[in-house]
Amino acid sequence: MPKVIAYTYGAAVHCPECAKAALADGALVPAADYHDLPPGADEHDVPYALQDGEGSPIRPIYSTDDTPAEGLRCDTCGAEIAAPDPERAIHEALEEDDPIAAVFQLMKRGVVDERDVGNFIVDSADGTWYHPNDGICEGFAYIDVGGGRAITAAWDNYGFWHVQEMTVEEADAEIAAREAECKEAED
């Protein structure tokens, strides 16, 4: 059975605790028009037939509802309501008009980190190179995002990831240079 995880009212999203506080403070009041609202209250004891100060009914968000890939937080207290889905968020960002900027915005907002992006790039790579058997060389992969642009991920043997933008030509040259450097180090 779906559970209420949040509510929308006042053009924002609120966790159950903040909705109960708003109800206690009088910011949410009984709805003037009950025709499309069921009677009673949900599992958080928040009545279904409520409206905000603008007269708009509050609407529950259920555990089965689709939430943004970036996750969902309470606009009042900041509590996490739905966890981010890094892979879906990166995939959606790559569909944007400026996919590289969109991915970097996800990282800036803390939705994903370089490890999330790096793993996604490796799994979806248009070009990749990795030398797994030594402590000298690091891996490198990229995704061609169109227009000759690529988003790249490099990782070292210590688990550090580095994500950046390059042209596809530069990314291919980087792979060739890393192969040559590692081959030279092996000799």
Secondary structure, 3 states (H helix, E strand, C coil): CCCEEEEEECCEEECHHHHHHHHHHCCCEECCCCCCCCCCECCCCCECCEECCCCCECEEEECCCCCCCCCEECCCCCCEEECCCHHHHHHHHCCCCCHHHHHHHHHHCCCCCHHHHHHHHHHHCCEEECCCCCCCCCEEEEEEEECCEEEEEEECCCCCEEEEEEEHHHHHHHHHHHHHHHHHHHC
